[in-house]
Amino acid sequence: MPLFSRRARAVAVVASLAAATLLSGCTGTVQDLVERGVEDTVEDATGGRVELSGELPADFPASVPIIDGSIELAGGAASSDGWVVVLTSEAADPLGDARAEVEGAGFREDSTLAQASAAGTVYTDGEFLVILAGEGGTVTYTVTPAP
């Protein structure tokens, strides 16, 4: 299977499971079981490691700035395939803040790749692609090596 298809599938799995987990409103033991199931499913689908612990993966690229907020889900399918981070923020415009930080770090919007993600804005610095998407206080970062 082509690498892009594997990435796209992994991102879709992570995003849908993250949304289901965040919207479920689970608490206590039930939430722990749901989170463990999400982690296992994503790990199986991506071959990578996912954490619902609120921390970035150890190999997440330092050149990609992340806004302040509570990390709800973070995972990667090894550094060659990419990472997904979903966070919530109390900022007035979290997605706007994320865009400003990414641009401030030297990434530029890449309109030639805009059709690759109808649900987000694509940025690149030549080394990585960053797709930013968000709604309300939630921002999703999808980061992959640039083609």
Secondary structure, 3 states (H helix, E strand, C coil): CCHHHHHHHHHHHHHHHHHHHHHHCCCHHHHHHHHHHHHHHHHHHHCCEEECCCCCCCCCCCCCCCCCCEEEEEEECCCCCCEEEEEECCCCCHHHHHHHHHHHCCCEECHHHHHHCCCCEEEECCCEEEEEEEECCEEEEEEEECC
